[in-house]
Amino acid sequence: MTEEVDEPRLGELLAAFERAWQRLGAPIATALRRGLADDAFTATGLPFEMPRELRIWWSWHDGADG
């Protein structure tokens, strides 16, 4: 059985995570890259559908620079 992803709640948690980094002065807070556009996930060529949680994560930020 697969649980549904509570996308609004997950978005709130990720935003709170980022605010905490900013408040603490963590270097990653200013190094985060923009998130991927939704069409980036369809052009991956993967032989499976990427889980929704990972799409949300990489839509939030696609890693960090530096």
C-alpha positions as CSV (number, residue, x, y, z in Angstrom):
1,M,0.0,0.0,0.0
2,T,1.4,3.4,-1.0
3,E,0.7,6.5,1.1
4,E,-0.4,9.7,-0.6
5,V,2.1,12.5,-0.4
6,D,0.8,15.6,1.5
7,E,2.3,18.1,-0.9
8,P,1.2,21.3,0.8
9,R,2.6,20.0,4.1
10,L,5.9,18.8,2.5
11,G,6.2,22.3,0.9
12,E,5.7,23.9,4.3
13,L,8.4,21.7,5.9
14,L,10.9,22.4,3.1
15,A,10.3,26.1,3.4
16,A,10.8,25.9,7.2
17,F,14.0,23.9,6.6
18,E,15.3,26.7,4.3
19,R,14.4,29.4,6.8
20,A,16.2,27.6,9.5
21,W,19.4,27.5,7.4
22,Q,19.0,31.2,6.7
23,R,18.4,32.0,10.4
24,L,21.5,30.0,11.4
25,G,23.7,31.5,8.8
26,A,24.4,28.1,7.1
27,P,26.4,28.6,4.0
28,I,24.1,26.4,2.0
29,A,21.3,28.9,2.4
30,T,22.9,31.2,-0.1
31,A,24.2,28.4,-2.4
32,L,21.0,26.6,-3.2
33,R,20.2,26.3,-6.9
34,R,16.8,26.9,-8.4
35,G,14.4,23.9,-8.5
36,L,13.9,21.9,-11.7
37,A,10.9,22.6,-13.9
38,D,8.3,19.9,-14.1
39,D,9.3,19.0,-17.7
40,A,12.8,18.2,-16.6
41,F,11.4,15.0,-15.0
42,T,9.8,13.7,-18.2
43,A,13.1,14.1,-20.1
44,T,15.2,12.0,-17.8
45,G,15.0,8.8,-19.9
46,L,14.7,6.7,-16.8
47,P,12.9,3.4,-17.3
48,F,10.6,4.1,-14.3
49,E,8.5,7.0,-13.0
50,M,10.3,9.1,-10.5
51,P,8.6,9.0,-7.1
52,R,6.5,12.1,-6.3
53,E,8.6,12.9,-3.2
54,L,11.8,13.2,-5.3
55,R,10.0,15.4,-7.8
56,I,9.0,17.7,-5.0
57,W,12.5,17.7,-3.5
58,W,14.2,18.6,-6.8
59,S,11.5,21.1,-7.7
60,W,12.3,22.8,-4.4
61,H,16.0,23.1,-5.1
62,D,18.3,21.2,-7.5
63,G,21.3,21.0,-5.2
64,A,23.7,23.7,-4.3
65,D,26.7,25.5,-5.9
66,G,30.0,25.8,-4.2
